[in-house]
Amino acid sequence: MTDDDRRRRGLEMMDAVYGAGFSETLPDDASPMLAETIDHLFGAIWARPGLSIRDRRLLVLGATAALGRADLVEIQVRGALANAELTAEQLREAVLHLHFYVGWGNGTQFHRGVEAALATTGTEPAK
C-alpha cells in the first residue's frame, strides 16, 4: 500500500467514524501527530476486521470516560449520533453504568461530554 493509499483509507475511515465530511475539517498542513493519526490509527487500526465501528467506539468511550476527558467524549458521542450507533437513552445509561467503574469525578466529566453532544442535536437535557 502506498503512502497516498494509506492516507486516503485513513481519511475515509475518519469520515465513517465521525460522519461524512469530517476529514474536510482537518487542517491542510498536517503535523506529524495528525498524519500518524490519519494514516495509522484510522487507516490501519480502525480499519481492521474483527470489531465494528460501534464496538470500537464503545471501547473508546470507556477509555475516555476513565480519563475524565469530556472533550473527547463529546467528539465520540457526536460520531455515534451521526452514525445512529447509540441513542440518547443508551448514552445516558452508559453514563450511569460507567460512574461506578471510573469514579464519580470522571463519570461527571463523561456526563458533561455526553450532554454537550446531545445538546447540539436538540435533545432535551437529562432530568
Phi, psi and omega in degrees: 000132180281165177300320179295321178295317180297318179296314180299315179297320178296316179294320177297320180291322176303317179294324178293324182281315189253355179113148182307134178089354181303317183297337179286347180271355182284151178296148180292323182264086185291128173290164176304322179296315179294318179301315179292325177298315180293306188288316185265302184300310182271322181286335182242307187286304180296335183276354181294151173284168174111327176225140176284168175301318179299316178301313181296322180296318178300320177297316180294321177299318177297318180294316181290329174296316180296333178276347182071032185258085180302325181296318179286324176300315181301317179298315181294320180294320177301318177297317179298320179289318180299326182263006181054040179274327182221145177267167176301319179298317179294319180296318179291328175293322177298323177302309180299312182300313184288335177309320184284344180256330185253356181091157186292324179296310179292324177297323177294320176295320177300314178302315179300316180296318179297311183294325177297317179292317179297324180299329180289345179259000181082012178290138179300140177299153177296149180261000000 
